[in-house]
Amino acid sequence: MNIRAKAKELGIPPTTLEYRIKAGWDESRWGYKRPHIQKGYKQCSVCRVVKMEFLFYKRKNRNGYISRCKQCAIKIKKASKK
C-alpha cells in the first residue's frame, strides 16, 4: 500500500505519515491524533495527564502556563538538586 492511501485510511496528511515513518514510529502509532482538550484544561508534557490549568505554574507565554504540572515541576527540581 502506498503512503497516500495509508494516510487517507488513517485520516492524517501524507507528509505527517512520511515523517512518522522516517522518525521510526512503530506502525501502531502512525494514526495518532492529539486529544481534544477542553478550555480550562492542559496536558502535562511530563506525565501526559490532562489537568485543570490552575495545577500549572503561570508564565508569560502563549497560553500563560508552563508545560509541566506543578507536581512534575517539583519532582524535576528535587531530582536536579541531588
Secondary structure, 3 states (H helix, E strand, C coil): CCHHHHHHHHCCCHHHHHHHHHCCCCHHHCCCCCCCCCCCEEECCCCCCEEEHHHEEECCCCCCEEEEEHHHHHHHHHHHHC
